[in-house]
Amino acid sequence: MPTETFEFQVEARQLLQLMIHSVYSNKEVFLRELVSNASDALDKLRLEKLRDDSLDADVSDLHIEIDIDKEARTLTVRDNGIGMSYDEVGQLIGTIANSGTATFLKELKEAQDEAGAEGLIGQFGVGFYSGFMAADEMTLVTRRAGESQGTRWTSRGESTYTLETVADAPQGTSVTLHLKPADPDNQLHDYTSPWKIREIVKRYSDFITWPIRMVPEPADGDSTPEPETLNSMKALWARSRDEVSDDEYHELYKHISHDWREPLETIRLQAEGTFEYQSLLFIPSHAPHDLFTRDFKRGVQLYVKRVFIMDDCEALLPPYLRFVKGVVDAADLSLNVSREILQQDRHIRMMQRRLTKKVLSTVKDFMTKDADRYATFWREFGTVLKEGLLTDTENRDAILAVASFATTHADDEPTTLAQYVERMKDGQDDIYYITGESRQSIENSPHMEAFRAKGIEVLLLTDGVDEVWVDAVGEYEGKQLRSIAKGEIDLDGKGDEKAGEEREKQAEEYAGLLGWMRERLEEDIKEVRLSARLTVSPACVVSDAHDLTPALENMYRAMGQEVPRTKRILELNPGHPLVKGLHQAYEASEDRTELAESAELLHTLAVLAEGGQPKDPARFVKLVADRLERTL
């Protein structure tokens, strides 16, 4: 059959330009696409041979070969797979080069605009034409296994392409790219460079099932050198556990995480059925230094049929598991036409849901079976895991089950909420906690005095996220999570009538002082009242039950959010000598100028006691200095 020349229609030329200049953000992926097509062809031949043993095809050494000719500036990707017939070349590559191109172009544009191109993925022509990003001209020579006649297709990707039959084509397909000049400024590298080919294959196609061989150019006077196999073909996640050593798993972890230390745990997961995928996840043994920075790269590597798609696939794990590294290899996924962007569909959500539950169940196993590894995990990643209590309501109970917290029950042993509930005193209805910058500072807080005196356990929460998640969660097993620095606290019990009568009597006795102090300090506080939580300190400041804490206000302001300043409540200890003296002075004197300064000092001391700052440090220093001077 003579050579036939076909002319691209206007739509086809537009489509080619779109494929070459717009679809792919990274030009070097053309080699990934051609290798992927070659791998598919080998898979199809193996399957066809299993179905039809009489098929005249050589399957003794199925492989992919990459051939470089520096002098001619060509790159050839060759396979000995199923190949294509003359008609199939027109149909498969013709997906993009036939009279129906206008429809395909419309679909492709819609796929880019609406991220709905899953139907386009896997069509031979889509990836094949990416070669024009690197080539001025492409030539395809192919022969279908079992046939005697081959086909040659040639085009410069502009206005025409040619088709002709050839008699001496080997089984399989070879694609030769006549390369454009290298242009590093335009991300167009020298693809006749062996090291560059090695780099691309290692990055995108290392785990392809079939060997990918490159034939180096012979040195002067040397015979043809032995082919070099570029890929490892070691998809560890696809092999059974007893076939892979721990060292091999650890080497893979170090390769994908760039961490020189061994992982804390390796997690294997394989899903079968209507949607198949395999995953190999790693929990690091140390938190990376940039875990809480905005630029931290999160997500696991995504492969589809062992072909690398993207490095940091954020869609597969929630942000609070961003420390997890690993690989997910799906049999099929909804990708866009360039296979560079993951679409949001039920398969993605299903994988994220299952991977998340698997990681959390692994942490649960640490807690119940390996205390040392759990302690390491929680020390390194507990803070970030607690972010999930805010964002992942579906797994909130599972996160709470593996969370542990410092507590007044022990100096160095954290406790779970379940353990706290088991130790609660008779008649105790709430789980008490206090937040702050450090354990030392909150253990010395005036808010702790009554709880310490009565032996009531308090959770000591010192992570920034603790200020937020306790309000979001609210309760645990019907027990309210309650801050000891907010609202009114009554530890005497609802049935203690004697204590109640005593408080009422004191409130009546101190009513004048409390009202006067509220007027004097109205710029800073909303209320002055007697305290049931103080046993040693003269005063403390507390937030109203539903108000933001100062730490939370500062957190929001640091994020650029404007929040109004919240006035707090000043509580006085009626049993403290200073408060008693203040009350006596109030009752005995009509000139309360100095008494007003004393009230101001008492309030500022209460702010300092909880780790706050004086509103006017210079004035505070002056008042203290004046008082000291009078005592000398």
Secondary structure, DSSP 4 states (H G I P E B T S, - for coil): ---EEEE--HHHHHHHHHIIIII-S-TTHHHHHHHHHHHHHHHHHHHHHHH-TT-----TT--EEEEEETTTTEEEEEE-SS---HHHHHHHGGGTSSTTHHHHHHHHHHHHHHS--TTTTT-HHHHHGGGGGTEEEEEEEEE-TT-S-EEEEEE-SSSEEEEEEESSPPSEEEEEEEEPPPBGGGTB--TT-HHHHHHHHHHHSTT-SS-EEEEPPPPTTPPPPPPEE------GGGS-GGGS-HHHHHHHHHHHH--SSPPSEEEEEEE-SSS-EEEEEEE-SS--TTTTSTT---SEEEEETTEEEEEEEGGGS-GGGTT-EEEEEES---B-TTS-SB---HHHHHHHHHHHHHHHHHHHHHHHH-HHHHHHHHHHHHHHHTTHHHH-GGGHHHHHHH--EEETTEEEEEE-HHHHHHHPPTT--EEEEEE-S-HHHHHTSGGGHHHHHHT---EEE-STTHHHHHHHH-EETTEEEEETTBS----S-TT-HHHHHHHHHHHHHTHHHHHHHHHHTTTTEEEEEE-SS-SSSSEEEEB-TTSPPHHHHHHHHHTT---PPPPEEEEE-TTSHHHHHHHHHHHH-S--HHHHHHHHHHHHHHHHHTT---SSHHHHHHHHHHHHHHH-
